[in-house]
């Protein structure tokens, strides 16, 4: 039996962003919304000077976290559990 890992969650929300690759990850509603947000900020990010990129990225993270229900950045660990990345 594998001990529970800190940060493990039992529910995957529609607003969560799944880290990883593949069609299952890409098709998740939270990832679709994340890609939409990225498209909205892409031009500003790419044209921003280096010292202004971090606040733009932080704005994207904030939009995910302030969704209803709040979104999280998550991934599956080596045991298949869903864990919060940040």
N, C-alpha and C positions, 0 to 999 in steps of 0.2 A: 504494500500500500504506500502510495506516495503522499508525503505530508503536504497539507495545504500551503500554498505559497502566498506570501503577503501580496495584496493587490489583486487577487483572483476575484472574478465576478461571476455570478451565476446567470445574469441576464444580459443579453445583447440588445441594445436599443437601436431603433431605426436611425438615430442621429449619431451613433458611434462610427468612428472611422477605423476600419480594419487595416492593419499594416500587413503587407505581404503582396503576393502576386497571384495572378490567375483570375479566371472568370468569376469564381465565387466571391472573391474579394471585390472585384470591379463592379459586380452587379449589386452589391449591398447598397441600400438607399443612402446611408451616411456617406459612403464613398462617392456616390453620384453627386450628392450635394457638395461635398468637399471639392470635387473637380469643377463644379460650377463656380464656387467661390474663388478658386485658384484662377479661373479664366477672367473673373472680374478684376483681380488684382495683378494679373500678369504684366500688363503694360507698365503700370506704375512701378512694379518691382524691378523689372529689367532696365528701366530708364533711371532708376534712383541711384544716387551715389551710395557707395558701400555703407556709409554710416547711417543711411536711412532705410536700409533693407530690413534690419531686425524689427523695427516698429511695424513695418508692413506685414511681416510674417506673424508677429504677435497679434495683429488685428485679425488675421485669418484664424488663428487658434482661438481667439476670444469669441469669434462668431460661432465656432463649433461648440465651445463650452457654454455659450449663452442660449443655445437652441432649446427648444421645448419638446421633449425632455432634454436636459443637458447632454451634449455629446462628449465622448471620451475617445482618446486614441488608444486602441487596444490591439493585442496580437495573441495568437495561440502559442503557448509554451511547448516544450518538447513532450509534455504529457497530454496535450490537447486541451488544456485549460485556457480560458480567456483571462488575460491579465492586462491591467492598465499600464500603458507605457509612460504616459506623462499626464 
